[in-house]
Amino acid sequence: MKETDLKTKQQQRQKLFPKDRVAFVRSSVYEDIKTFENYNKGFIDLEEGCRQIAKHNYLMEVTPEQFLTEHRICGWNKAYNFKKNRSSERRK
C-alpha cells in the first residue's frame, strides 16, 4: 500500500478513536517503543515524541494529550504503574 493511501486510511481510523487516543499501526510498534524509551530517558521532548509517533503511524499529528495518554496506558509512566501496583497489592 502506498504511503499516501496509508495516511488517508489512518486519518479515517483516527476519527473512530477517542480524542485522547492514537490509532497505532501494528507495523510501527518497535519505532513507537523506541520513541517512548527516548522520551522517558529525556533524549527527546514531548513535542518531538508527538512528531515521531505521528510519523510512525501515518497521522497528520499526535497531540500532547494523546501522547501522554498512550504513554500512561501502555505502561511507560513509571509513577502511575507504581501507584497502580501498590493499590492492587493492598487488595490481596
C-alpha positions in Angstrom: 0.0 0.0 0.0 1.3 3.5 -0.9 2.2 5.9 1.9 -0.5 8.3 0.8 -3.1 5.5 0.9 -1.9 4.6 4.5 -2.2 8.3 5.5 -5.7 8.5 4.2 -6.7 5.3 5.9 -5.1 6.3 9.2 -6.9 9.7 9.2 -10.2 7.9 8.8 -9.3 5.3 11.5 -8.2 8.1 13.9 -11.7 9.6 13.7 -13.1 6.4 15.2 -10.9 6.7 18.3 -11.5 8.8 21.4 -9.8 12.3 21.1 -7.1 11.3 23.6 -6.1 8.0 21.9 -3.8 7.2 19.0 -4.7 4.9 16.0 -1.5 2.9 16.2 -0.2 0.9 13.2 0.9 -2.6 14.2 3.9 -2.5 11.9 5.3 0.6 13.7 5.4 -1.0 17.2 9.2 -1.1 17.5 9.6 2.5 16.4 6.9 3.6 18.8 8.7 1.7 21.7 11.9 3.5 20.8 10.2 6.8 20.9 8.6 6.2 24.3 12.0 4.9 25.6 13.8 8.0 24.3 11.1 10.3 25.9 11.5 8.5 29.3 15.3 8.9 29.2 15.0 12.6 28.3 16.6 12.2 24.9 13.6 13.8 23.2 10.9 16.2 24.5 7.1 15.9 24.3 6.9 17.8 21.0 9.4 15.5 19.3 7.7 12.5 20.8 4.4 13.6 19.3 6.0 14.2 15.9 7.7 10.8 15.9 4.5 8.9 16.9 2.5 10.7 14.2 5.1 9.9 11.6 5.4 6.2 12.5 1.7 5.8 12.4 0.9 7.8 9.3 -1.1 10.5 11.1 -1.2 14.3 10.5 -0.5 15.0 14.1 -0.4 13.5 17.6 -1.4 15.9 20.4 0.4 16.1 23.7 -2.8 14.8 25.3 -2.8 11.7 23.0 0.9 11.1 23.5 0.7 11.3 27.3 -2.5 9.2 27.5 -0.8 6.4 25.4 2.4 6.8 27.4 0.4 6.1 30.6 -1.9 3.4 29.2 1.0 1.5 27.5 2.8 1.3 30.8 5.6 3.8 30.2 4.6 6.1 33.1 6.5 4.5 36.0 4.9 6.6 38.7 1.5 5.7 37.5 2.4 1.9 37.4 4.0 2.0 40.8 0.8 3.6 42.3 -1.4 1.1 40.5 0.6 -1.9 41.6 0.7 -0.7 45.2 -3.1 -0.4 45.3 -3.6 -3.9 43.8 -1.2 -5.3 46.4 -3.3 -3.9 49.2 -6.4 -5.7 47.9 -4.8 -9.1 48.3 
